[in-house]
Amino acid sequence: MLLLMMTWPGAGLAQTAAVGPGDVRDGYEREDYRTRSAALTVTPGRRLDLAARALRPPLGLAPLPRPLRREAVDLGRALFFDRRLSVNGTLSCAMCHVPEQAFTQNELRTPVGLEGRQVRRNAPSLYNVAYRTTLFHDGREATLEAQIWAPLLAPNEMGNVDRAAVLARIGALDPYPERFAAVYGAGPTEASLSDALASYQRGLLSGDSPFDRWRFGRSGEALDARARRGFEVFQAAGCAGCHVLADRYAEFTDDDFHNTGIAYRAGLVSRTPARLQIAPGVFTDLSITVDVPRLEDAGRFEVTGREADRDRYRTPSLRNVALTGPYMHDGAFATLAAVVDYYDAGGSGDPNQDARVRPLGLPADDKAALLAFLESLTGSDVEALAADARSVAIGDRR
């Protein structure tokens, strides 16, 4: 990311920063695509009052159980973009959850961690994470306050030795001691750091999609005929069994864990590819045999130890799903069309996959309609949330 102007957001909502939003990502699903980093443009950051938005969430979203503190949200936003939270000052939370990329990473199946280390799972999008009852693909944490420590301490992510080391570093960085004292009455502690980062993430509410305006806003013009047909296909095919809707709100997830055959599929994919991706949109043909390492991943089983949970992963929300590729816990599919084809074919053949994953035999028109419905789940506020994110300075080693 190219930082062109930095401001510290302590004095009010009018302050802005201008940053380059990252590489143009259209076309990454094509093997002949070449990166266009020279197409970087400068976009102004524009602060949103995320705490006020949370009091009246966008159309289609349920009320939050408790209000957010504006001061905690603002502090958490600054921390989210501070590379100094990592042990060597190179990685921030935002480098795996990129605002312009739906608070995930579009270019990589799985993120690159500290010093180039491999991370085994796709970065989940943070839109509407406030509603999740379990976190991570395996559901190993139940609250955002607890969740923040895993990436901070993981040796292949931000690499900190322990919580005390994180707090000591933050406590020595101007102006964090003063900002924590102003919000929490003391310098950074485990509880206050957890609360600040969790508060910002809870403010990333995205709704008011064309589907929401049609379904919950009762606007017949908000959704075209193809997307409405796609919603019918979505229901008839049983997708709503896991990606659930309520009468007044739609989270598009049951927050449960299912084996959809993806882990089994990963075991069938050759570890000696003929082509290898070496950069976003850049591939090379191999003239030698390369054994690509694969990290073992048993899903929910790693949390519960129950054999029935092996290869089960948390159902992701479908909100903004058109923006959040690559898809599945391991980033197996680059496009939504590939996901639809996978489920239409009945999964991977895993004998233990959920019985609801079965061959559908959808006509091409129904697949196109289903894709149109999924694209209609993009919120009207995604650009505003990205601009809000870019209203703070990026903390680094300087």
ROBA-967544 format. One record per atom (N, C-alpha, C): residue in one letter; x negated, y, z negated. Coordinates in steps of 0.05 Angstrom, whole numbers, padded with zeros to 5 digits, always signed. Layout:
N
AXYZ ...
END
This chain:
398
M-00017-00024+00000 M+00000+00000+00000 M-00018+00025+00000 L-00010+00045+00014 L-00025+00070+00016 L-00012+00091-00001 L-00027+00099-00021 L-00016+00120-00039 L-00025+00147-00029 L-00006+00164-00022 L-00013+00190-00011 L-00009+00213-00030 M+00009+00209-00049 M+00013+00231-00069 M+00023+00217-00094 M+00013+00225-00117 M+00021+00212-00142 M+00031+00233-00161 T+00052+00225-00176 T+00061+00242-00198 T+00068+00224-00221 W+00066+00233-00245 W+00074+00218-00268 W+00102+00227-00276 P+00121+00208-00278 P+00150+00215-00280 P+00159+00222-00308 G+00145+00236-00323 G+00153+00241-00350 G+00171+00266-00353 A+00171+00284-00333 A+00184+00309-00337 A+00212+00311-00326 G+00221+00292-00311 G+00248+00294-00301 G+00253+00278-00276 L+00278+00278-00266 L+00285+00261-00244 L+00278+00272-00217 A+00270+00297-00216 A+00265+00309-00190 A+00237+00302-00179 Q+00219+00292-00195 Q+00192+00287-00186 Q+00192+00263-00167 T+00175+00264-00147 T+00174+00243-00127 T+00146+00237-00120 A+00142+00213-00107 A+00116+00206-00096 A+00121+00196-00068 A+00101+00200-00051 A+00104+00191-00023 A+00084+00168-00019 V+00094+00146-00008 V+00077+00122-00005 V+00084+00109+00022 G+00065+00093+00032 G+00070+00077+00055 G+00086+00052+00047 P+00107+00045+00060 P+00124+00023+00051 P+00114-00004+00057 G+00091-00007+00070 G+00081-00033+00077 G+00084-00039+00106 D+00074-00062+00114 D+00075-00069+00143 D+00103-00072+00153 V+00107-00066+00179 V+00132-00072+00192 V+00136-00102+00194 R+00158-00112+00184 R+00160-00141+00181 R+00178-00154+00202 D+00191-00138+00219 D+00208-00150+00240 D+00191-00168+00258 G+00199-00192+00262 G+00184-00209+00280 G+00166-00230+00267 Y+00164-00230+00241 Y+00146-00249+00228 Y+00155-00278+00232 E+00180-00282+00239 E+00189-00309+00244 E+00179-00321+00270 R+00167-00303+00287 R+00157-00313+00313 R+00127-00318+00311 E+00119-00340+00323 E+00091-00347+00321 E+00073-00329+00338 D+00084-00314+00357 D+00068-00297+00374 D+00066-00268+00362 Y+00078-00264+00339 Y+00078-00237+00327 Y+00050-00230+00317 R+00043-00205+00321 R+00018-00194+00310 R+00025-00170+00293 T+00011-00169+00270 T+00017-00148+00251 T+00015-00120+00262 R+00031-00102+00253 R+00031-00074+00262 R+00026-00055+00239 S+00005-00060+00224 S-00001-00044+00201 S-00004-00014+00208 A-00012-00009+00233 A-00015+00019+00241 A+00011+00034+00242 A+00034+00019+00240 A+00060+00031+00241 A+00069+00041+00214 L+00051+00042+00194 L+00058+00052+00168 L+00069+00081+00170 T+00090+00086+00156 T+00101+00112+00155 T+00102+00122+00126 V+00105+00147+00122 V+00106+00159+00095 V+00135+00163+00088 T+00143+00152+00065 T+00170+00156+00056 T+00170+00167+00028 P+00187+00186+00022 P+00187+00198-00005 P+00200+00180-00026 G+00188+00179-00049 G+00202+00167-00071 G+00225+00185-00081 R+00246+00173-00090 R+00269+00189-00100 R+00281+00174-00124 R+00279+00187-00147 R+00287+00175-00172 R+00318+00171-00173 L+00326+00147-00182 L+00353+00141-00189 L+00355+00140-00219 D+00378+00146-00230 D+00383+00142-00258 D+00394+00113-00261 L+00376+00094-00264 L+00384+00066-00265 L+00401+00060-00290 A+00396+00074-00311 A+00412+00069-00335 A+00441+00078-00331 A+00445+00101-00318 A+00472+00110-00312 A+00486+00091-00292 R+00471+00082-00272 R+00483+00063-00253 R+00492+00037-00267 A+00477+00029-00288 A+00484+00004-00302 A+00509+00007-00318 L+00517+00031-00325 L+00542+00035-00340 L+00566+00029-00322 R+00563+00035-00296 R+00583+00029-00276 R+00570+00015-00253 P+00566-00011-00254 P+00551-00025-00234 P+00565-00023-00206 P+00549-00026-00185 P+00561-00025-00158 P+00583-00045-00154 L+00600-00039-00135 L+00623-00056-00128 L+00614-00085-00124 G+00628-00103-00137 G+00622-00132-00134 G+00607-00143-00157 L+00597-00126-00175 L+00581-00135-00198 L+00596-00131-00224 A+00591-00149-00242 A+00604-00148-00268 A+00591-00128-00286 P+00606-00118-00307 P+00593-00100-00326 P+00570-00114-00341 L+00549-00099-00347 L+00528-00110-00363 L+00537-00112-00393 P+00526-00131-00407 P+00534-00135-00435 P+00527-00112-00453 R+00506-00097-00447 R+00498-00074-00463 R+00485-00053-00446 P+00487-00028-00454 P+00475-00006-00438 P+00445-00007-00438 L+00433+00006-00418 L+00404+00009-00417 L+00396+00036-00427 R+00373+00037-00440 R+00361+00063-00449 R+00345+00075-00426 R+00352+00099-00418 R+00338+00112-00396 R+00308+00113-00400 E+00300+00120-00424 E+00271+00123-00430 E+00257+00097-00428 A+00270+00075-00436 A+00257+00049-00434 A+00255+00040-00405 V+00276+00046-00389 V+00275+00040-00360 V+00253+00054-00347 D+00249+00080-00353 D+00229+00096-00340 D+00201+00086-00348 L+00197+00079-00372 L+00171+00068-00381 L+00166+00041-00367 G+00187+00024-00366 G+00184-00002-00353 G+00177+00001-00323 R+00189+00021-00310 R+00183+00025-00282 R+00153+00031-00278 A+00142+00049-00295 A+00114+00055-00293 A+00096+00030-00298 L+00103+00014-00317 L+00088-00010-00324 L+00089-00030-00301 F+00112-00032-00288 F+00116-00051-00266 F+00097-00046-00243 F+00088-00021-00240 F+00070-00014-00217 F+00041-00010-00226 D+00035-00018-00250 D+00008-00013-00261 D-00009-00038-00258 R-00030-00036-00241 R-00047-00059-00236 R-00064-00066-00261 R-00066-00047-00279 R-00083-00051-00302 R-00071-00071-00322 L-00046-00080-00317 L-00035-00101-00333 L-00048-00128-00328 S-00062-00131-00305 S-00076-00155-00300 S-00104-00153-00312 V-00117-00176-00315 V-00142-00177-00330 V-00164-00161-00316 N-00164-00160-00289 N-00185-00145-00275 N-00175-00120-00261 G-00151-00112-00267 G-00140-00087-00257 G-00134-00087-00227 T-00127-00111-00216 T-00122-00113-00188 T-00093-00119-00181 L-00077-00130-00199 L-00050-00140-00193 L-00030-00127-00211 S-00008-00117-00199 S+00015-00108-00214 S+00038-00126-00209 C+00059-00123-00225 C+00084-00139-00220 C+00094-00134-00192 A+00092-00109-00183 A+00103-00101-00157 A+00089-00113-00133 M+00065-00125-00138 M+00051-00136-00115 M+00061-00163-00108 C+00076-00176-00125 C+00090-00201-00118 C+00120-00195-00114 H+00130-00174-00125 H+00158-00166-00122 H+00158-00138-00109 V+00155-00138-00083 V+00151-00113-00068 V+00178-00100-00063 P+00181-00075-00072 P+00207-00062-00069 P+00218-00062-00041 E+00201-00055-00021 E+00211-00054+00007 E+00216-00082+00018 Q+00208-00102+00004 Q+00213-00130+00013 Q+00232-00144-00005 A+00253-00129-00014 A+00274-00140-00030 A+00264-00150-00057 F+00243-00137-00068 F+00231-00145-00093 F+00223-00174-00094 T+00214-00184-00070 T+00200-00209-00068 T+00177-00205-00048 Q+00168-00225-00035 Q+00147-00222-00014 Q+00158-00236+00012 N+00159-00220+00033 N+00169-00231+00058 N+00147-00245+00075 E+00122-00236+00071 E+00101-00246+00088 E+00090-00273+00081 L+00093-00281+00056 L+00080-00305+00046 L+00101-00324+00034 R+00097-00350+00039 R+00115-00370+00027 R+00113-00369-00004 T+00088-00368-00013 T+00083-00365-00042 T+00062-00343-00045 P+00063-00328-00067 P+00044-00306-00070 P+00015-00315-00074 V-00003-00296-00069 V-00031-00300-00076 V-00036-00286-00103 G-00047-00301-00121 G-00051-00291-00148 G-00079-00280-00152 L-00087-00279-00178 L-00112-00268-00186 L-00136-00280-00170 E-00152-00263-00159 E-00176-00271-00144 E-00170-00292-00122 G-00147-00289-00110 G-00139-00306-00088 G-00129-00333-00096 R-00122-00338-00121 R-00113-00364-00130 R-00085-00370-00120 Q-00079-00395-00115 Q-00054-00403-00104 Q-00032-00403-00126 V-00009-00393-00119 V+00015-00394-00136 V+00034-00413-00122 R+00045-00432-00136 R+00058-00454-00123 R+00087-00449-00115 R+00100-00428-00126 R+00128-00423-00120 R+00132-00396-00107 N+00153-00394-00092 N+00162-00369-00079 N+00169-00348-00101 A+00163-00323-00095 A+00170-00302-00114 A+00200-00296-00113 P+00215-00300-00134 P+00244-00295-00133 P+00249-00265-00131 S+00270-00258-00116 S+00278-00230-00114 S+00289-00222-00142 L+00285-00196-00148 L+00293-00186-00174 L+00320-00171-00173 Y+00332-00169-00150 Y+00359-00157-00149 Y+00378-00171-00168 N+00391-00156-00185 N+00412-00167-00202 N+00402-00189-00222 V+00376-00188-00228 V+00365-00207-00247 V+00377-00204-00275 A+00389-00181-00280 A+00402-00177-00306 A+00424-00197-00312 Y+00435-00209-00291 Y+00458-00228-00295 Y+00449-00257-00298 R+00423-00262-00294 R+00414-00290-00295 R+00412-00300-00324 T+00422-00324-00328 T+00422-00336-00355 T+00397-00353-00359 T+00384-00361-00337 T+00358-00374-00338 T+00340-00361-00317 L+00314-00362-00322 L+00295-00349-00304 L+00273-00368-00296 F+00260-00361-00274 F+00242-00378-00259 F+00258-00399-00245 H+00246-00411-00224 H+00259-00432-00208 H+00267-00456-00225 D+00252-00460-00247 D+00258-00483-00264 D+00273-00476-00289 G+00280-00450-00293 G+00296-00442-00315 G+00282-00444-00342 R+00256-00440-00343 R+00242-00445-00368 R+00244-00422-00388 E+00254-00399-00380 E+00260-00378-00399 E+00289-00369-00396 A+00299-00359-00418 A+00327-00351-00419 A+00331-00321-00419 T+00310-00306-00424 T+00313-00277-00425 T+00290-00264-00410 L+00295-00240-00400 L+00274-00225-00386 L+00252-00217-00406 E+00259-00212-00431 E+00239-00205-00451 E+00219-00228-00454 A+00228-00252-00454 A+00210-00275-00456 A+00195-00280-00429 Q+00209-00275-00407 Q+00199-00282-00381 Q+00173-00266-00374 I+00172-00241-00383 I+00150-00224-00373 I+00122-00235-00380 W+00120-00251-00401 W+00094-00260-00411 W+00082-00282-00393 A+00098-00297-00380 A+00087-00319-00363 A+00069-00309-00341 P+00078-00290-00324 P+00060-00280-00304 P+00036-00264-00316 L+00040-00250-00338 L+00018-00236-00350 L-00004-00254-00359 L+00003-00278-00368 L-00017-00296-00380 L-00025-00319-00362 A-00011-00323-00340 A-00018-00346-00323 A-00046-00341-00310 P-00064-00360-00311 P-00091-00356-00300 P-00091-00352-00270 N-00070-00362-00256 N-00069-00357-00227 N-00051-00334-00219 E-00041-00319-00239 E-00026-00295-00233 E-00041-00270-00243 M-00034-00260-00267 M-00048-00236-00277 M-00071-00242-00296 G-00074-00266-00305 G-00098-00276-00316 G-00106-00267-00344 N-00088-00255-00359 N-00096-00246-00386 N-00100-00269-00405 V-00118-00266-00424 V-00125-00288-00442 V-00102-00293-00462 D-00091-00271-00472 D-00069-00274-00492 D-00054-00248-00493 R-00032-00248-00509 R-00015-00224-00511 R-00030-00201-00524 A-00047-00207-00544 A-00062-00186-00557 A-00080-00171-00538 A-00092-00185-00519 A-00109-00172-00499 A-00093-00153-00482 V-00069-00161-00474 V-00052-00143-00458 V-00045-00118-00473 L-00037-00121-00498 L-00029-00098-00514 L-00053-00079-00520 A-00076-00091-00525 A-00100-00075-00530 A-00107-00058-00506 R-00105-00069-00482 R-00112-00054-00458 R-00092-00032-00453 I-00066-00038-00455 I-00045-00017-00451 I-00048+00005-00472 G-00054-00003-00497 G-00056+00016-00518 G-00080+00035-00515 A-00099+00028-00497 A-00122+00045-00493 A-00119+00062-00468 L-00097+00060-00454 L-00093+00074-00428 L-00075+00098-00432 D-00086+00121-00426 D-00070+00146-00427 D-00051+00146-00404 P-00025+00153-00408 P-00013+00164-00432 P+00005+00143-00446 Y-00001+00117-00443 Y+00017+00097-00454 Y+00022+00099-00484 P+00001+00103-00501 P+00007+00105-00529 P+00028+00126-00536 E+00026+00149-00523 E+00045+00170-00528 E+00073+00163-00517 R+00074+00151-00494 R+00100+00144-00482 R+00113+00122-00498 F+00099+00102-00507 F+00111+00081-00524 F+00121+00093-00550 A+00104+00111-00562 A+00113+00123-00587 A+00138+00140-00584 A+00140+00154-00561 A+00164+00170-00556 A+00189+00153-00553 V+00186+00129-00542 V+00209+00112-00536 V+00215+00093-00560 Y+00194+00083-00572 Y+00197+00061-00592 Y+00187+00069-00620 G+00175+00092-00623 G+00167+00101-00649 G+00139+00091-00657 A+00126+00076-00639 A+00099+00066-00645 A+00086+00059-00619 G+00060+00053-00620 G+00046+00044-00596 G+00057+00017-00586 P+00046+00008-00564 P+00057-00017-00552 P+00054-00041-00570 T+00076-00056-00572 T+00077-00081-00586 T+00089-00102-00567 E+00088-00127-00575 E+00100-00148-00559 E+00129-00142-00553 A+00144-00134-00573 A+00172-00128-00570 A+00177-00105-00551 S+00162-00083-00555 S+00167-00059-00539 S+00158-00062-00510 L+00136-00076-00505 L+00128-00081-00478 L+00148-00099-00464 S+00158-00119-00478 S+00178-00137-00466 S+00203-00122-00460 D+00212-00104-00478 D+00236-00089-00474 D+00234-00070-00451 A+00211-00056-00448 A+00208-00037-00427 A+00209-00050-00399 L+00193-00071-00396 L+00193-00084-00370 L+00220-00097-00364 A+00233-00109-00384 A+00259-00121-00380 A+00280-00100-00373 S+00278-00076-00386 S+00298-00055-00381 S+00297-00046-00352 Y+00273-00042-00342 Y+00271-00033-00314 Y+00283-00054-00295 Q+00276-00080-00300 Q+00286-00101-00282 Q+00317-00103-00284 R+00328-00098-00308 R+00357-00099-00310 R+00371-00077-00295 G+00356-00056-00289 G+00367-00034-00274 G+00368-00038-00244 L+00357-00060-00235 L+00356-00065-00206 L+00382-00078-00196 L+00403-00064-00199 L+00430-00074-00192 L+00436-00067-00163 S+00444-00087-00147 S+00449-00082-00119 S+00476-00095-00112 G+00494-00079-00102 G+00520-00090-00094 G+00532-00072-00072 D+00558-00069-00072 D+00572-00052-00052 D+00564-00059-00024 S+00563-00085-00019 S+00558-00095+00008 S+00583-00094+00025 P+00581-00097+00051 P+00605-00098+00068 P+00625-00120+00057 F+00614-00143+00049 F+00632-00163+00038 F+00646-00153+00013 D+00632-00139-00005 D+00644-00129-00029 D+00666-00109-00023 R+00661-00091-00003 R+00681-00072+00004 R+00706-00085+00016 W+00702-00107+00030 W+00725-00121+00041 W+00739-00138+00020 R+00724-00153+00004 R+00736-00172-00015 R+00746-00158-00040 F+00730-00140-00052 F+00737-00128-00077 F+00747-00099-00074 G+00739-00086-00053 G+00749-00059-00047 G+00774-00058-00030 R+00782-00082-00021 R+00806-00084-00004 R+00806-00067+00020 S+00782-00064+00032 S+00780-00049+00057 S+00778-00068+00080 G+00799-00071+00095 G+00801-00090+00117 G+00781-00084+00139 E+00772-00059+00142 E+00753-00052+00163 E+00724-00057+00155 A+00719-00064+00131 A+00691-00066+00121 A+00677-00090+00132 L+00691-00111+00140 L+00679-00136+00149 L+00691-00143+00176 D+00673-00149+00195 D+00683-00155+00222 D+00693-00184+00223 A+00706-00190+00245 A+00719-00216+00248 A+00700-00239+00246 R+00676-00237+00257 R+00657-00259+00256 R+00648-00264+00227 A+00642-00244+00211 A+00634-00247+00184 A+00657-00259+00167 R+00682-00250+00173 R+00705-00262+00159 R+00707-00292+00165 R+00703-00299+00190 R+00703-00327+00198 R+00681-00342+00184 G+00658-00329+00181 G+00635-00341+00167 G+00642-00346+00138 F+00657-00329+00125 F+00665-00334+00097 F+00683-00358+00096 E+00700-00362+00115 E+00717-00386+00116 E+00700-00411+00119 V+00680-00410+00136 V+00661-00432+00139 V+00647-00438+00113 F+00637-00417+00100 F+00623-00418+00075 F+00640-00433+00054 Q+00665-00427+00053 Q+00683-00441+00034 Q+00689-00470+00042 A+00695-00474+00068 A+00703-00500+00077 A+00679-00520+00076 A+00655-00510+00079 A+00631-00527+00079 A+00623-00534+00050 G+00635-00522+00030 G+00629-00527+00003 G+00606-00510-00009 C+00597-00490+00006 C+00575-00474-00004 C+00582-00459-00030 A+00608-00452-00032 A+00617-00437-00056 A+00617-00455-00081 G+00613-00481-00078 G+00611-00498-00102 G+00587-00491-00119 C+00565-00482-00107 C+00541-00474-00122 C+00538-00444-00121 H+00545-00431-00099 H+00543-00402-00097 H+00570-00390-00102 V+00578-00388-00127 V+00605-00384-00135 V+00614-00355-00135 L+00640-00351-00131 L+00652-00325-00133 L+00674-00325-00154 A+00679-00302-00166 A+00701-00299-00184 A+00722-00280-00172 D+00743-00275-00186 D+00765-00259-00175 D+00757-00230-00171 R+00741-00219-00189 R+00734-00191-00188 R+00704-00186-00183 Y+00688-00206-00186 Y+00659-00203-00182 Y+00648-00228-00168 A+00625-00225-00157 A+00612-00248-00144 A+00582-00247-00149 E+00573-00267-00163 E+00544-00270-00168 E+00532-00289-00147 F+00548-00304-00134 F+00539-00323-00113 F+00518-00343-00124 T+00520-00350-00149 T+00504-00372-00161 T+00519-00383-00185 D+00515-00409-00189 D+00526-00421-00213 D+00506-00422-00236 D+00482-00411-00231 D+00460-00411-00250 D+00454-00439-00260 D+00459-00459-00244 D+00454-00487-00251 D+00430-00497-00234 F+00424-00522-00237 F+00400-00533-00224 F+00409-00557-00207 H+00398-00558-00182 H+00407-00578-00163 H+00383-00588-00147 N+00384-00613-00140 N+00365-00625-00121 N+00377-00623-00093 T+00366-00605-00077 T+00376-00602-00050 T+00358-00615-00029 G+00339-00631-00039 G+00322-00646-00021 G+00297-00632-00012 I+00293-00608-00022 I+00270-00592-00012 I+00244-00603-00022 A+00243-00612-00047 A+00218-00623-00057 A+00210-00649-00042 Y+00230-00665-00036 Y+00226-00690-00021 Y+00216-00683+00007 R+00228-00662+00019 R+00219-00653+00046 R+00190-00645+00045 A+00182-00631+00024 A+00154-00622+00023 A+00135-00646+00023 G+00143-00668+00012 G+00126-00692+00013 G+00124-00705+00040 L+00143-00698+00058 L+00142-00709+00085 L+00126-00692+00104 V+00121-00667+00097 V+00106-00649+00115 V+00077-00656+00114 S+00065-00657+00138 S+00037-00665+00140 S+00019-00645+00126 R-00002-00656+00113 R-00022-00639+00100 R-00045-00633+00119 T-00043-00643+00144 T-00064-00637+00163 T-00052-00624+00188 P-00045-00598+00185 P-00031-00584+00206 P-00049-00579+00230 A-00037-00576+00253 A-00052-00569+00277 A-00055-00538+00280 R-00037-00524+00266 R-00038-00495+00266 R-00038-00486+00237 L-00051-00463+00232 L-00052-00453+00205 L-00048-00423+00205 Q-00031-00413+00187 Q-00027-00385+00184 Q-00049-00373+00168 I-00063-00353+00179 I-00085-00341+00165 I-00080-00313+00155 A-00058-00301+00164 A-00049-00275+00156 A-00020-00272+00164 P-00006-00252+00153 P+00022-00249+00160 P+00025-00246+00191 G+00039-00265+00203 G+00044-00264+00232 G+00021-00273+00249 V-00001-00282+00236 V-00025-00290+00251 V-00031-00319+00247 F-00033-00335+00268 F-00038-00363+00267 F-00063-00370+00283 T-00075-00393+00275 T-00098-00403+00291 T-00094-00433+00296 D-00102-00442+00319 D-00102-00471+00326 D-00127-00483+00315 L-00124-00506+00302 L-00146-00519+00289 L-00159-00540+00307 S-00185-00540+00308 S-00200-00561+00323 S-00211-00582+00305 I-00208-00578+00279 I-00218-00598+00259 I-00194-00605+00241 T-00198-00627+00226 T-00177-00636+00208 T-00181-00621+00181 V-00160-00608+00172 V-00160-00594+00147 V-00138-00605+00129 D-00146-00614+00105 D-00127-00625+00086 D-00117-00602+00069 V-00092-00593+00072 V-00081-00571+00058 V-00072-00580+00030 P-00083-00568+00009 P-00075-00577-00018 P-00046-00570-00024 R-00034-00587-00039 R-00006-00581-00048 R-00004-00585-00078 L+00005-00564-00091 L+00008-00566-00120 L+00033-00582-00127 E+00030-00600-00146 E+00053-00617-00154 E+00074-00599-00167 D+00099-00606-00163 D+00121-00590-00173 D+00146-00608-00177 A+00153-00612-00202 A+00176-00630-00208 A+00201-00614-00216 G+00200-00587-00213 G+00224-00571-00218 G+00232-00571-00247 R+00258-00573-00251 R+00270-00571-00278 R+00259-00593-00297 F+00251-00615-00286 F+00239-00637-00302 F+00216-00627-00319 E+00201-00608-00309 E+00178-00598-00324 E+00187-00584-00350 V+00212-00575-00351 V+00222-00561-00374 V+00236-00580-00393 T+00252-00598-00383 T+00269-00615-00400 T+00257-00643-00405 G+00240-00653-00387 G+00230-00680-00389 G+00250-00701-00382 R+00273-00693-00373 R+00294-00712-00366 R+00291-00720-00337 E+00290-00746-00332 E+00286-00756-00305 E+00307-00746-00286 A+00332-00742-00296 A+00354-00732-00279 A+00348-00704-00268 D+00330-00689-00281 D+00324-00662-00273 D+00301-00660-00254 R+00289-00682-00247 R+00266-00682-00228 R+00275-00670-00201 D+00260-00651-00191 D+00264-00638-00165 D+00289-00621-00164 R+00300-00614-00187 R+00322-00595-00188 R+00311-00567-00192 Y+00324-00548-00179 Y+00316-00520-00181 Y+00341-00502-00184 R+00336-00479-00196 R+00359-00461-00201 R+00371-00451-00175 T+00397-00449-00174 T+00411-00439-00151 T+00406-00409-00149 P+00395-00399-00127 P+00390-00370-00124 P+00416-00356-00117 S+00418-00331-00124 S+00441-00315-00115 S+00438-00310-00085 L+00460-00307-00071 L+00459-00301-00042 L+00461-00271-00037 R+00463-00255-00057 R+00464-00226-00053 R+00438-00217-00040 N+00440-00202-00019 N+00416-00192-00004 N+00400-00214+00008 V+00412-00237+00012 V+00397-00260+00022 V+00384-00256+00049 A+00396-00239+00065 A+00384-00234+00092 A+00357-00220+00090 L+00351-00209+00066 L+00326-00194+00062 L+00305-00209+00047 T+00312-00232+00036 T+00294-00244+00016 T+00278-00268+00025 G+00277-00273+00052 G+00260-00295+00061 G+00231-00291+00055 P+00215-00312+00056 P+00223-00340+00063 P+00238-00353+00040 Y+00252-00375+00047 Y+00273-00386+00030 Y+00264-00412+00017 M+00279-00420-00004 M+00275-00443-00021 M+00252-00438-00041 H+00250-00455-00061 H+00231-00450-00083 H+00203-00450-00074 D+00197-00463-00051 D+00170-00464-00041 D+00167-00447-00015 G+00187-00431-00008 G+00185-00415+00016 G+00185-00432+00041 A+00199-00455+00041 A+00197-00474+00062 A+00207-00463+00089 F+00227-00446+00089 F+00240-00436+00113 F+00236-00406+00117 A+00228-00399+00140 A+00223-00370+00146 A+00248-00355+00151 T+00269-00367+00161 T+00293-00353+00169 T+00318-00365+00157 L+00339-00349+00156 L+00365-00359+00147 L+00376-00380+00166 A+00371-00376+00191 A+00380-00396+00211 A+00368-00423+00205 A+00343-00424+00197 A+00331-00450+00190 A+00344-00462+00166 V+00351-00446+00146 V+00365-00455+00122 V+00392-00468+00130 V+00407-00453+00147 V+00433-00463+00155 V+00430-00490+00170 D+00410-00492+00188 D+00405-00516+00202 D+00398-00539+00183 Y+00383-00533+00162 Y+00375-00554+00143 Y+00400-00566+00129 Y+00417-00548+00119 Y+00441-00558+00105 Y+00461-00571+00125 D+00462-00560+00149 D+00480-00572+00169 D+00472-00601+00175 A+00445-00606+00174 A+00435-00633+00180 A+00438-00652+00156 G+00445-00641+00133 G+00449-00658+00110 G+00425-00661+00092 G+00407-00641+00094 G+00384-00642+00076 G+00361-00658+00087 S+00345-00669+00069 S+00320-00682+00077 S+00321-00713+00077 G+00344-00724+00067 G+00345-00753+00065 G+00336-00763+00037 D+00331-00745+00019 D+00324-00752-00008 D+00347-00768-00020 P+00343-00793-00029 P+00364-00809-00040 P+00376-00797-00066 N+00361-00779-00079 N+00370-00767-00104 N+00381-00739-00100 Q+00383-00729-00076 Q+00393-00702-00072 Q+00423-00700-00079 D+00432-00676-00086 D+00459-00671-00093 D+00478-00682-00072 A+00499-00696-00080 A+00517-00709-00061 A+00531-00688-00043 R+00532-00664-00053 R+00546-00643-00037 R+00529-00634-00013 V+00504-00641-00013 V+00487-00636+00011 V+00490-00659+00029 R+00506-00655+00050 R+00514-00677+00068 R+00515-00665+00096 P+00513-00682+00117 P+00515-00671+00144 P+00542-00657+00149 L+00541-00634+00161 L+00565-00618+00165 L+00574-00618+00194 G+00555-00619+00213 G+00562-00619+00241 G+00576-00593+00250 L+00566-00571+00241 L+00579-00545+00248 L+00574-00538+00277 P+00594-00529+00291 P+00590-00519+00318 P+00572-00494+00317 A+00560-00488+00340 A+00542-00465+00341 A+00557-00439+00334 D+00582-00436+00342 D+00597-00412+00335 D+00600-00409+00305 D+00605-00432+00291 D+00609-00431+00262 D+00582-00424+00248 K+00560-00434+00259 K+00534-00427+00247 K+00529-00397+00250 A+00535-00386+00273 A+00531-00358+00278 A+00549-00341+00260 A+00574-00351+00256 A+00592-00337+00238 A+00582-00338+00209 L+00572-00361+00201 L+00561-00364+00174 L+00538-00345+00169 L+00521-00342+00189 L+00498-00324+00187 L+00508-00295+00185 A+00529-00288+00200 A+00540-00261+00198 A+00551-00256+00171 F+00564-00276+00159 F+00574-00272+00131 F+00551-00267+00112 L+00530-00284+00114 L+00507-00281+00096 L+00494-00253+00099 E+00493-00243+00123 E+00482-00217+00128 E+00500-00195+00116 S+00525-00201+00113 S+00544-00181+00102 S+00541-00178+00072 L+00524-00194+00060 L+00520-00192+00031 L+00497-00173+00023 T+00487-00158+00043 T+00466-00138+00037 T+00478-00113+00025 G+00468-00106+00002 G+00479-00083-00013 G+00473-00056+00001 S+00489-00037-00004 S+00485-00010+00008 S+00463+00005-00006 D+00452-00005-00028 D+00434+00010-00045 D+00405+00000-00043 V+00399-00019-00025 V+00372-00031-00026 V+00350-00010-00019 E+00355+00008-00001 E+00335+00028+00006 E+00332+00048-00017 A+00354+00054-00030 A+00353+00073-00053 A+00337+00061-00076 L+00340+00035-00081 L+00325+00022-00102 L+00295+00021-00096 A+00289+00017-00070 A+00261+00017-00062 A+00249+00045-00065 A+00264+00066-00057 A+00255+00093-00060 A+00251+00101-00090 D+00270+00091-00106 D+00267+00096-00135 D+00241+00084-00146 A+00236+00059-00137 A+00211+00046-00146 A+00187+00062-00139 R+00187+00075-00116 R+00164+00090-00106 R+00163+00118-00117 S+00178+00124-00138 S+00178+00150-00150 S+00157+00152-00172 V+00141+00131-00176 V+00121+00131-00197 V+00093+00127-00185 A+00073+00136-00199 A+00045+00131-00191 A+00039+00101-00195 I+00020+00092-00178 I+00010+00065-00181 I-00014+00066-00200 G-00011+00054-00223 G-00034+00053-00242 G-00055+00034-00232 D-00080+00043-00231 D-00102+00026-00223 D-00127+00033-00239 R-00149+00022-00231 R-00173+00024-00247 R-00186+00052-00247 R-00177+00070-00230 R-00189+00096-00229 R-00183+00112-00254 
END
